[in-house]
Amino acid sequence: SDMTLENMIINPERSSFLEYWDMIIMVCLTWVAILAPVQLSLIEPTFDVLFVVNCMVDCAFFWDMVLQFFTMFPKQTKFGYTWEHNLHNIARRYLRTWFVID
């Protein structure tokens, strides 16, 4: 099968991978929300298990940003909603909305 960028577009309604990925990202967000303030205020920075876990969490967030460039989003039409599958439009919308926050 031909592996083009268009073939890598993810439909959130049909992707079991995205369901698991969202759970991973929620765990990462919880980790950061709880541990980041504690680490910044109480823990001396060292190269230890927390450092490695934080690096893994950062990597997960990076790959989540990459996935956003390939994830369809609902687009309103005259007849209701449809999933936007044009890569250019997906990227443009992400860059205009959540990219800066992410």
Distance bins in CASP14 RR format, pairs under 12 A and 6 or more apart:
PFRMAT RR
TARGET T0000
AUTHOR 0000-0000-0000
RMODE 2
METHOD distances of the structure
MODEL  1
1 7 1 0 0 1 0 0 0 0 0 0 0
1 8 0 0 0 0 0 1 0 0 0 0 0
2 8 0 0 0 0 0 1 0 0 0 0 0
4 70 0 0 0 0 0 1 0 0 0 0 0
4 87 0 0 0 0 1 0 0 0 0 0 0
5 66 0 0 0 0 0 1 0 0 0 0 0
5 69 0 0 0 0 1 0 0 0 0 0 0
5 70 1 0 0 1 0 0 0 0 0 0 0
5 85 0 0 0 0 0 1 0 0 0 0 0
5 86 0 0 0 0 0 1 0 0 0 0 0
5 87 1 0 1 0 0 0 0 0 0 0 0
5 88 0 0 0 0 0 1 0 0 0 0 0
5 90 0 0 0 0 0 1 0 0 0 0 0
5 91 0 0 0 0 0 1 0 0 0 0 0
6 70 0 0 0 0 1 0 0 0 0 0 0
6 72 0 0 0 0 0 1 0 0 0 0 0
6 85 0 0 0 0 1 0 0 0 0 0 0
6 86 0 0 0 0 1 0 0 0 0 0 0
6 87 1 0 0 1 0 0 0 0 0 0 0
6 88 0 0 0 0 0 1 0 0 0 0 0
6 90 0 0 0 0 0 1 0 0 0 0 0
7 70 0 0 0 0 0 1 0 0 0 0 0
7 85 0 0 0 0 0 1 0 0 0 0 0
7 87 0 0 0 0 0 1 0 0 0 0 0
8 15 0 0 0 0 0 1 0 0 0 0 0
8 17 0 0 0 0 0 1 0 0 0 0 0
8 66 0 0 0 0 0 1 0 0 0 0 0
8 67 0 0 0 0 1 0 0 0 0 0 0
8 69 0 0 0 0 1 0 0 0 0 0 0
8 70 1 0 1 0 0 0 0 0 0 0 0
8 71 0 0 0 0 0 1 0 0 0 0 0
8 72 0 0 0 0 0 1 0 0 0 0 0
8 85 0 0 0 0 0 1 0 0 0 0 0
8 87 0 0 0 0 1 0 0 0 0 0 0
8 90 0 0 0 0 0 1 0 0 0 0 0
9 15 0 0 0 0 0 1 0 0 0 0 0
9 18 0 0 0 0 0 1 0 0 0 0 0
9 67 0 0 0 0 0 1 0 0 0 0 0
9 68 0 0 0 0 0 1 0 0 0 0 0
9 69 0 0 0 0 1 0 0 0 0 0 0
9 70 1 0 1 0 0 0 0 0 0 0 0
9 71 1 0 0 1 0 0 0 0 0 0 0
9 72 1 0 0 1 0 0 0 0 0 0 0
9 73 0 0 0 0 0 1 0 0 0 0 0
9 83 0 0 0 0 1 0 0 0 0 0 0
9 84 0 0 0 0 1 0 0 0 0 0 0
9 85 1 0 1 0 0 0 0 0 0 0 0
9 86 0 0 0 0 1 0 0 0 0 0 0
9 87 1 0 0 1 0 0 0 0 0 0 0
9 88 0 0 0 0 0 1 0 0 0 0 0
9 89 0 0 0 0 0 1 0 0 0 0 0
9 90 1 0 0 1 0 0 0 0 0 0 0
9 91 0 0 0 0 0 1 0 0 0 0 0
10 16 0 0 0 0 0 1 0 0 0 0 0
10 17 1 0 0 1 0 0 0 0 0 0 0
10 18 1 0 1 0 0 0 0 0 0 0 0
10 19 0 0 0 0 0 1 0 0 0 0 0
10 21 0 0 0 0 1 0 0 0 0 0 0
10 22 0 0 0 0 0 1 0 0 0 0 0
10 64 0 0 0 0 0 1 0 0 0 0 0
10 66 0 0 0 0 0 1 0 0 0 0 0
10 67 1 0 0 1 0 0 0 0 0 0 0
10 68 0 0 0 0 1 0 0 0 0 0 0
10 69 0 0 0 0 1 0 0 0 0 0 0
10 70 1 0 1 0 0 0 0 0 0 0 0
10 71 1 0 1 0 0 0 0 0 0 0 0
10 72 1 0 0 1 0 0 0 0 0 0 0
10 73 0 0 0 0 0 1 0 0 0 0 0
10 83 0 0 0 0 0 1 0 0 0 0 0
10 84 0 0 0 0 0 1 0 0 0 0 0
10 85 0 0 0 0 1 0 0 0 0 0 0
10 87 0 0 0 0 0 1 0 0 0 0 0
10 90 0 0 0 0 1 0 0 0 0 0 0
11 17 0 0 0 0 0 1 0 0 0 0 0
11 18 0 0 0 0 1 0 0 0 0 0 0
11 70 0 0 0 0 0 1 0 0 0 0 0
11 71 0 0 0 0 1 0 0 0 0 0 0
11 72 1 0 1 0 0 0 0 0 0 0 0
11 73 0 0 0 0 0 1 0 0 0 0 0
11 74 0 0 0 0 0 1 0 0 0 0 0
11 82 0 0 0 0 0 1 0 0 0 0 0
11 83 1 0 0 1 0 0 0 0 0 0 0
11 84 0 0 0 0 0 1 0 0 0 0 0
11 85 1 0 0 1 0 0 0 0 0 0 0
11 90 0 0 0 0 0 1 0 0 0 0 0
12 18 1 0 1 0 0 0 0 0 0 0 0
12 19 0 0 0 0 1 0 0 0 0 0 0
12 21 0 0 0 0 0 1 0 0 0 0 0
12 22 0 0 0 0 1 0 0 0 0 0 0
12 67 0 0 0 0 0 1 0 0 0 0 0
12 68 0 0 0 0 0 1 0 0 0 0 0
12 70 0 0 0 0 0 1 0 0 0 0 0
12 71 1 0 0 1 0 0 0 0 0 0 0
12 72 1 0 0 1 0 0 0 0 0 0 0
12 73 0 0 0 0 1 0 0 0 0 0 0
12 74 0 0 0 0 1 0 0 0 0 0 0
12 83 0 0 0 0 1 0 0 0 0 0 0
12 84 0 0 0 0 0 1 0 0 0 0 0
12 85 0 0 0 0 0 1 0 0 0 0 0
12 90 0 0 0 0 0 1 0 0 0 0 0
13 19 0 0 0 0 0 1 0 0 0 0 0
13 71 0 0 0 0 0 1 0 0 0 0 0
13 72 0 0 0 0 1 0 0 0 0 0 0
13 73 0 0 0 0 0 1 0 0 0 0 0
13 74 0 0 0 0 1 0 0 0 0 0 0
13 81 0 0 0 0 0 1 0 0 0 0 0
13 82 0 0 0 0 0 1 0 0 0 0 0
13 83 1 0 0 1 0 0 0 0 0 0 0
14 71 0 0 0 0 0 1 0 0 0 0 0
14 72 0 0 0 0 1 0 0 0 0 0 0
14 83 0 0 0 0 1 0 0 0 0 0 0
14 85 0 0 0 0 0 1 0 0 0 0 0
15 21 0 0 0 0 1 0 0 0 0 0 0
15 22 0 0 0 0 1 0 0 0 0 0 0
15 67 0 0 0 0 1 0 0 0 0 0 0
15 70 0 0 0 0 0 1 0 0 0 0 0
15 71 0 0 0 0 1 0 0 0 0 0 0
15 72 0 0 0 0 1 0 0 0 0 0 0
15 83 0 0 0 0 0 1 0 0 0 0 0
16 22 0 0 0 0 0 1 0 0 0 0 0
16 23 0 0 0 0 0 1 0 0 0 0 0
17 23 0 0 0 0 0 1 0 0 0 0 0
17 24 0 0 0 0 0 1 0 0 0 0 0
17 63 0 0 0 0 0 1 0 0 0 0 0
17 67 0 0 0 0 1 0 0 0 0 0 0
17 70 0 0 0 0 0 1 0 0 0 0 0
17 71 0 0 0 0 0 1 0 0 0 0 0
18 24 0 0 0 0 0 1 0 0 0 0 0
18 25 0 0 0 0 0 1 0 0 0 0 0
18 64 0 0 0 0 0 1 0 0 0 0 0
18 67 1 0 0 1 0 0 0 0 0 0 0
18 68 0 0 0 0 0 1 0 0 0 0 0
18 70 0 0 0 0 0 1 0 0 0 0 0
18 71 1 0 0 1 0 0 0 0 0 0 0
18 72 0 0 0 0 0 1 0 0 0 0 0
19 25 0 0 0 0 0 1 0 0 0 0 0
19 26 0 0 0 0 0 1 0 0 0 0 0
20 26 0 0 0 0 0 1 0 0 0 0 0
20 27 0 0 0 0 0 1 0 0 0 0 0
21 27 0 0 0 0 0 1 0 0 0 0 0
21 28 0 0 0 0 0 1 0 0 0 0 0
21 60 0 0 0 0 1 0 0 0 0 0 0
21 61 0 0 0 0 0 1 0 0 0 0 0
21 63 0 0 0 0 1 0 0 0 0 0 0
21 64 1 0 0 1 0 0 0 0 0 0 0
21 66 0 0 0 0 0 1 0 0 0 0 0
21 67 1 0 0 1 0 0 0 0 0 0 0
21 68 0 0 0 0 0 1 0 0 0 0 0
21 70 0 0 0 0 0 1 0 0 0 0 0
21 71 0 0 0 0 1 0 0 0 0 0 0
22 28 0 0 0 0 0 1 0 0 0 0 0
22 29 0 0 0 0 0 1 0 0 0 0 0
22 60 0 0 0 0 0 1 0 0 0 0 0
22 64 0 0 0 0 1 0 0 0 0 0 0
22 67 0 0 0 0 0 1 0 0 0 0 0
22 68 0 0 0 0 0 1 0 0 0 0 0
22 71 0 0 0 0 0 1 0 0 0 0 0
23 29 0 0 0 0 0 1 0 0 0 0 0
23 30 0 0 0 0 0 1 0 0 0 0 0
23 60 0 0 0 0 0 1 0 0 0 0 0
24 30 0 0 0 0 0 1 0 0 0 0 0
24 31 0 0 0 0 0 1 0 0 0 0 0
24 56 0 0 0 0 0 1 0 0 0 0 0
24 57 0 0 0 0 1 0 0 0 0 0 0
24 59 0 0 0 0 0 1 0 0 0 0 0
24 60 1 0 0 1 0 0 0 0 0 0 0
24 61 0 0 0 0 0 1 0 0 0 0 0
24 63 0 0 0 0 1 0 0 0 0 0 0
24 64 0 0 0 0 1 0 0 0 0 0 0
24 67 0 0 0 0 0 1 0 0 0 0 0
25 31 0 0 0 0 0 1 0 0 0 0 0
25 32 0 0 0 0 0 1 0 0 0 0 0
25 57 0 0 0 0 1 0 0 0 0 0 0
25 59 0 0 0 0 0 1 0 0 0 0 0
25 60 1 0 0 1 0 0 0 0 0 0 0
25 61 1 0 0 1 0 0 0 0 0 0 0
25 62 0 0 0 0 0 1 0 0 0 0 0
25 63 0 0 0 0 1 0 0 0 0 0 0
25 64 1 0 1 0 0 0 0 0 0 0 0
25 65 0 0 0 0 0 1 0 0 0 0 0
25 67 0 0 0 0 1 0 0 0 0 0 0
25 68 0 0 0 0 0 1 0 0 0 0 0
25 102 0 0 0 0 0 1 0 0 0 0 0
26 32 0 0 0 0 0 1 0 0 0 0 0
26 33 0 0 0 0 0 1 0 0 0 0 0
26 57 0 0 0 0 0 1 0 0 0 0 0
26 60 0 0 0 0 0 1 0 0 0 0 0
26 61 0 0 0 0 0 1 0 0 0 0 0
26 64 0 0 0 0 0 1 0 0 0 0 0
27 33 0 0 0 0 0 1 0 0 0 0 0
27 34 0 0 0 0 0 1 0 0 0 0 0
27 35 0 0 0 0 0 1 0 0 0 0 0
27 53 0 0 0 0 0 1 0 0 0 0 0
27 56 0 0 0 0 0 1 0 0 0 0 0
27 57 0 0 0 0 1 0 0 0 0 0 0
27 60 0 0 0 0 1 0 0 0 0 0 0
27 61 0 0 0 0 0 1 0 0 0 0 0
28 34 0 0 0 0 0 1 0 0 0 0 0
28 35 0 0 0 0 0 1 0 0 0 0 0
28 36 0 0 0 0 0 1 0 0 0 0 0
28 53 0 0 0 0 1 0 0 0 0 0 0
28 54 0 0 0 0 1 0 0 0 0 0 0
28 55 0 0 0 0 0 1 0 0 0 0 0
28 56 0 0 0 0 1 0 0 0 0 0 0
28 57 1 0 1 0 0 0 0 0 0 0 0
28 58 0 0 0 0 1 0 0 0 0 0 0
28 59 0 0 0 0 1 0 0 0 0 0 0
28 60 1 0 1 0 0 0 0 0 0 0 0
28 61 1 0 0 1 0 0 0 0 0 0 0
28 62 0 0 0 0 0 1 0 0 0 0 0
28 63 0 0 0 0 0 1 0 0 0 0 0
28 64 0 0 0 0 1 0 0 0 0 0 0
29 35 0 0 0 0 0 1 0 0 0 0 0
29 36 0 0 0 0 0 1 0 0 0 0 0
29 57 0 0 0 0 1 0 0 0 0 0 0
29 60 0 0 0 0 1 0 0 0 0 0 0
29 61 0 0 0 0 1 0 0 0 0 0 0
29 64 0 0 0 0 1 0 0 0 0 0 0
29 102 0 0 0 0 0 1 0 0 0 0 0
30 36 0 0 0 0 0 1 0 0 0 0 0
30 57 0 0 0 0 0 1 0 0 0 0 0
31 37 0 0 0 0 0 1 0 0 0 0 0
31 38 0 0 0 0 0 1 0 0 0 0 0
31 39 0 0 0 0 0 1 0 0 0 0 0
31 50 0 0 0 0 0 1 0 0 0 0 0
31 53 1 0 0 1 0 0 0 0 0 0 0
31 54 0 0 0 0 1 0 0 0 0 0 0
31 56 0 0 0 0 1 0 0 0 0 0 0
31 57 1 0 1 0 0 0 0 0 0 0 0
31 58 0 0 0 0 0 1 0 0 0 0 0
31 60 0 0 0 0 1 0 0 0 0 0 0
31 61 0 0 0 0 0 1 0 0 0 0 0
32 38 0 0 0 0 0 1 0 0 0 0 0
32 39 0 0 0 0 1 0 0 0 0 0 0
32 40 0 0 0 0 0 1 0 0 0 0 0
32 50 0 0 0 0 0 1 0 0 0 0 0
32 53 0 0 0 0 0 1 0 0 0 0 0
32 54 0 0 0 0 1 0 0 0 0 0 0
32 56 0 0 0 0 0 1 0 0 0 0 0
32 57 1 0 0 1 0 0 0 0 0 0 0
32 58 0 0 0 0 1 0 0 0 0 0 0
32 60 0 0 0 0 0 1 0 0 0 0 0
32 61 0 0 0 0 1 0 0 0 0 0 0
33 39 0 0 0 0 0 1 0 0 0 0 0
33 57 0 0 0 0 0 1 0 0 0 0 0
34 57 0 0 0 0 0 1 0 0 0 0 0
35 41 0 0 0 0 0 1 0 0 0 0 0
35 42 0 0 0 0 0 1 0 0 0 0 0
35 43 0 0 0 0 1 0 0 0 0 0 0
35 49 0 0 0 0 0 1 0 0 0 0 0
35 50 1 0 0 1 0 0 0 0 0 0 0
35 51 0 0 0 0 0 1 0 0 0 0 0
35 53 0 0 0 0 1 0 0 0 0 0 0
35 54 1 0 0 1 0 0 0 0 0 0 0
35 57 0 0 0 0 1 0 0 0 0 0 0
36 42 0 0 0 0 0 1 0 0 0 0 0
36 43 0 0 0 0 0 1 0 0 0 0 0
36 50 0 0 0 0 0 1 0 0 0 0 0
36 53 0 0 0 0 0 1 0 0 0 0 0
36 54 0 0 0 0 1 0 0 0 0 0 0
36 57 0 0 0 0 1 0 0 0 0 0 0
36 58 0 0 0 0 0 1 0 0 0 0 0
37 43 0 0 0 0 0 1 0 0 0 0 0
38 50 0 0 0 0 1 0 0 0 0 0 0
38 54 0 0 0 0 0 1 0 0 0 0 0
39 45 1 0 0 1 0 0 0 0 0 0 0
39 46 0 0 0 0 0 1 0 0 0 0 0
39 48 0 0 0 0 0 1 0 0 0 0 0
39 50 1 0 0 1 0 0 0 0 0 0 0
39 51 0 0 0 0 1 0 0 0 0 0 0
39 53 0 0 0 0 0 1 0 0 0 0 0
39 54 1 0 0 1 0 0 0 0 0 0 0
39 57 0 0 0 0 0 1 0 0 0 0 0
40 50 0 0 0 0 0 1 0 0 0 0 0
40 54 0 0 0 0 0 1 0 0 0 0 0
42 50 0 0 0 0 0 1 0 0 0 0 0
43 49 0 0 0 0 0 1 0 0 0 0 0
43 50 1 0 0 1 0 0 0 0 0 0 0
43 51 0 0 0 0 0 1 0 0 0 0 0
43 54 0 0 0 0 0 1 0 0 0 0 0
44 50 0 0 0 0 0 1 0 0 0 0 0
44 51 0 0 0 0 0 1 0 0 0 0 0
45 51 1 0 0 1 0 0 0 0 0 0 0
45 54 0 0 0 0 0 1 0 0 0 0 0
46 52 0 0 0 0 0 1 0 0 0 0 0
46 54 0 0 0 0 0 1 0 0 0 0 0
47 53 0 0 0 0 0 1 0 0 0 0 0
47 54 0 0 0 0 0 1 0 0 0 0 0
47 55 0 0 0 0 0 1 0 0 0 0 0
48 54 0 0 0 0 0 1 0 0 0 0 0
48 55 0 0 0 0 0 1 0 0 0 0 0
49 55 0 0 0 0 0 1 0 0 0 0 0
49 56 0 0 0 0 0 1 0 0 0 0 0
50 56 0 0 0 0 0 1 0 0 0 0 0
50 57 0 0 0 0 0 1 0 0 0 0 0
51 57 0 0 0 0 0 1 0 0 0 0 0
51 58 0 0 0 0 0 1 0 0 0 0 0
52 58 0 0 0 0 0 1 0 0 0 0 0
52 59 0 0 0 0 0 1 0 0 0 0 0
53 59 0 0 0 0 0 1 0 0 0 0 0
53 60 0 0 0 0 0 1 0 0 0 0 0
54 60 0 0 0 0 0 1 0 0 0 0 0
54 61 0 0 0 0 0 1 0 0 0 0 0
55 61 0 0 0 0 0 1 0 0 0 0 0
55 62 0 0 0 0 0 1 0 0 0 0 0
56 62 0 0 0 0 0 1 0 0 0 0 0
56 63 0 0 0 0 0 1 0 0 0 0 0
57 63 0 0 0 0 0 1 0 0 0 0 0
57 64 0 0 0 0 0 1 0 0 0 0 0
58 64 0 0 0 0 0 1 0 0 0 0 0
58 65 0 0 0 0 0 1 0 0 0 0 0
59 65 0 0 0 0 0 1 0 0 0 0 0
59 66 0 0 0 0 0 1 0 0 0 0 0
60 66 0 0 0 0 0 1 0 0 0 0 0
60 67 0 0 0 0 0 1 0 0 0 0 0
60 102 0 0 0 0 0 1 0 0 0 0 0
61 67 0 0 0 0 0 1 0 0 0 0 0
61 68 0 0 0 0 0 1 0 0 0 0 0
61 101 0 0 0 0 0 1 0 0 0 0 0
61 102 1 0 0 1 0 0 0 0 0 0 0
62 68 0 0 0 0 0 1 0 0 0 0 0
62 102 0 0 0 0 1 0 0 0 0 0 0
63 69 0 0 0 0 0 1 0 0 0 0 0
63 70 0 0 0 0 0 1 0 0 0 0 0
63 102 0 0 0 0 0 1 0 0 0 0 0
64 70 0 0 0 0 0 1 0 0 0 0 0
64 71 0 0 0 0 1 0 0 0 0 0 0
64 94 0 0 0 0 0 1 0 0 0 0 0
64 98 0 0 0 0 0 1 0 0 0 0 0
64 99 0 0 0 0 0 1 0 0 0 0 0
64 102 1 0 0 1 0 0 0 0 0 0 0
65 71 0 0 0 0 0 1 0 0 0 0 0
65 91 0 0 0 0 0 1 0 0 0 0 0
65 94 0 0 0 0 1 0 0 0 0 0 0
65 95 0 0 0 0 0 1 0 0 0 0 0
65 98 0 0 0 0 1 0 0 0 0 0 0
65 99 1 0 0 1 0 0 0 0 0 0 0
65 100 0 0 0 0 0 1 0 0 0 0 0
65 101 0 0 0 0 0 1 0 0 0 0 0
65 102 1 0 1 0 0 0 0 0 0 0 0
66 91 0 0 0 0 0 1 0 0 0 0 0
66 94 0 0 0 0 0 1 0 0 0 0 0
66 99 0 0 0 0 0 1 0 0 0 0 0
66 102 0 0 0 0 0 1 0 0 0 0 0
67 90 0 0 0 0 0 1 0 0 0 0 0
67 94 0 0 0 0 1 0 0 0 0 0 0
67 98 0 0 0 0 0 1 0 0 0 0 0
67 102 0 0 0 0 0 1 0 0 0 0 0
68 87 0 0 0 0 0 1 0 0 0 0 0
68 90 0 0 0 0 1 0 0 0 0 0 0
68 91 0 0 0 0 1 0 0 0 0 0 0
68 92 0 0 0 0 0 1 0 0 0 0 0
68 93 0 0 0 0 1 0 0 0 0 0 0
68 94 1 0 1 0 0 0 0 0 0 0 0
68 95 0 0 0 0 1 0 0 0 0 0 0
68 96 0 0 0 0 0 1 0 0 0 0 0
68 97 0 0 0 0 1 0 0 0 0 0 0
68 98 1 0 0 1 0 0 0 0 0 0 0
68 99 1 0 0 1 0 0 0 0 0 0 0
68 101 0 0 0 0 0 1 0 0 0 0 0
68 102 1 0 0 1 0 0 0 0 0 0 0
69 86 0 0 0 0 0 1 0 0 0 0 0
69 87 1 0 0 1 0 0 0 0 0 0 0
69 88 0 0 0 0 0 1 0 0 0 0 0
69 89 0 0 0 0 0 1 0 0 0 0 0
69 90 1 0 0 1 0 0 0 0 0 0 0
69 91 1 0 1 0 0 0 0 0 0 0 0
69 92 0 0 0 0 0 1 0 0 0 0 0
69 93 0 0 0 0 0 1 0 0 0 0 0
69 94 1 0 0 1 0 0 0 0 0 0 0
69 95 0 0 0 0 1 0 0 0 0 0 0
69 98 0 0 0 0 0 1 0 0 0 0 0
69 99 0 0 0 0 1 0 0 0 0 0 0
69 102 0 0 0 0 0 1 0 0 0 0 0
70 84 0 0 0 0 0 1 0 0 0 0 0
70 85 0 0 0 0 0 1 0 0 0 0 0
70 86 0 0 0 0 0 1 0 0 0 0 0
70 87 1 0 0 1 0 0 0 0 0 0 0
70 90 1 0 0 1 0 0 0 0 0 0 0
70 91 0 0 0 0 1 0 0 0 0 0 0
70 94 0 0 0 0 1 0 0 0 0 0 0
71 83 0 0 0 0 1 0 0 0 0 0 0
71 84 0 0 0 0 1 0 0 0 0 0 0
71 85 0 0 0 0 0 1 0 0 0 0 0
71 87 0 0 0 0 0 1 0 0 0 0 0
71 89 0 0 0 0 0 1 0 0 0 0 0
71 90 1 0 0 1 0 0 0 0 0 0 0
71 91 0 0 0 0 0 1 0 0 0 0 0
71 93 0 0 0 0 0 1 0 0 0 0 0
71 94 0 0 0 0 1 0 0 0 0 0 0
71 98 0 0 0 0 0 1 0 0 0 0 0
72 81 0 0 0 0 0 1 0 0 0 0 0
72 82 0 0 0 0 1 0 0 0 0 0 0
72 83 1 0 1 0 0 0 0 0 0 0 0
72 84 1 0 1 0 0 0 0 0 0 0 0
72 85 1 0 1 0 0 0 0 0 0 0 0
72 86 0 0 0 0 1 0 0 0 0 0 0
72 87 0 0 0 0 1 0 0 0 0 0 0
72 89 0 0 0 0 1 0 0 0 0 0 0
72 90 1 0 0 1 0 0 0 0 0 0 0
72 91 0 0 0 0 0 1 0 0 0 0 0
72 93 0 0 0 0 0 1 0 0 0 0 0
72 94 0 0 0 0 0 1 0 0 0 0 0
73 81 0 0 0 0 1 0 0 0 0 0 0
73 82 0 0 0 0 0 1 0 0 0 0 0
73 83 1 0 0 1 0 0 0 0 0 0 0
73 84 1 0 1 0 0 0 0 0 0 0 0
73 85 0 0 0 0 1 0 0 0 0 0 0
73 86 0 0 0 0 0 1 0 0 0 0 0
73 87 0 0 0 0 0 1 0 0 0 0 0
73 89 0 0 0 0 1 0 0 0 0 0 0
73 90 1 0 0 1 0 0 0 0 0 0 0
73 91 0 0 0 0 0 1 0 0 0 0 0
73 92 0 0 0 0 0 1 0 0 0 0 0
73 93 1 0 0 1 0 0 0 0 0 0 0
73 94 0 0 0 0 1 0 0 0 0 0 0
73 96 0 0 0 0 0 1 0 0 0 0 0
73 97 0 0 0 0 1 0 0 0 0 0 0
73 98 0 0 0 0 0 1 0 0 0 0 0
74 80 0 0 0 0 1 0 0 0 0 0 0
74 81 1 0 1 0 0 0 0 0 0 0 0
74 82 1 0 0 1 0 0 0 0 0 0 0
74 83 1 0 0 1 0 0 0 0 0 0 0
74 84 1 0 0 1 0 0 0 0 0 0 0
74 85 0 0 0 0 0 1 0 0 0 0 0
74 90 0 0 0 0 0 1 0 0 0 0 0
74 93 0 0 0 0 0 1 0 0 0 0 0
75 81 1 0 0 1 0 0 0 0 0 0 0
75 82 1 0 1 0 0 0 0 0 0 0 0
75 83 1 0 0 1 0 0 0 0 0 0 0
75 84 1 0 1 0 0 0 0 0 0 0 0
75 85 0 0 0 0 1 0 0 0 0 0 0
75 86 0 0 0 0 1 0 0 0 0 0 0
75 89 1 0 0 1 0 0 0 0 0 0 0
75 90 0 0 0 0 1 0 0 0 0 0 0
75 92 0 0 0 0 0 1 0 0 0 0 0
75 93 0 0 0 0 1 0 0 0 0 0 0
76 82 0 0 0 0 1 0 0 0 0 0 0
76 83 0 0 0 0 0 1 0 0 0 0 0
76 84 0 0 0 0 0 1 0 0 0 0 0
77 83 0 0 0 0 0 1 0 0 0 0 0
77 84 0 0 0 0 0 1 0 0 0 0 0
82 89 0 0 0 0 0 1 0 0 0 0 0
83 89 0 0 0 0 0 1 0 0 0 0 0
83 90 0 0 0 0 1 0 0 0 0 0 0
84 90 1 0 1 0 0 0 0 0 0 0 0
84 91 0 0 0 0 0 1 0 0 0 0 0
84 92 0 0 0 0 1 0 0 0 0 0 0
84 93 1 0 0 1 0 0 0 0 0 0 0
84 94 0 0 0 0 0 1 0 0 0 0 0
86 92 0 0 0 0 1 0 0 0 0 0 0
86 93 0 0 0 0 1 0 0 0 0 0 0
87 93 0 0 0 0 0 1 0 0 0 0 0
87 94 0 0 0 0 0 1 0 0 0 0 0
88 94 0 0 0 0 0 1 0 0 0 0 0
88 95 0 0 0 0 0 1 0 0 0 0 0
89 95 0 0 0 0 0 1 0 0 0 0 0
89 96 0 0 0 0 0 1 0 0 0 0 0
90 96 0 0 0 0 0 1 0 0 0 0 0
90 97 0 0 0 0 0 1 0 0 0 0 0
90 98 0 0 0 0 0 1 0 0 0 0 0
90 99 0 0 0 0 0 1 0 0 0 0 0
91 97 0 0 0 0 0 1 0 0 0 0 0
91 98 0 0 0 0 0 1 0 0 0 0 0
91 99 0 0 0 0 1 0 0 0 0 0 0
92 99 0 0 0 0 0 1 0 0 0 0 0
93 99 0 0 0 0 1 0 0 0 0 0 0
94 100 0 0 0 0 0 1 0 0 0 0 0
94 101 0 0 0 0 0 1 0 0 0 0 0
94 102 0 0 0 0 1 0 0 0 0 0 0
95 101 0 0 0 0 0 1 0 0 0 0 0
95 102 0 0 0 0 0 1 0 0 0 0 0
END
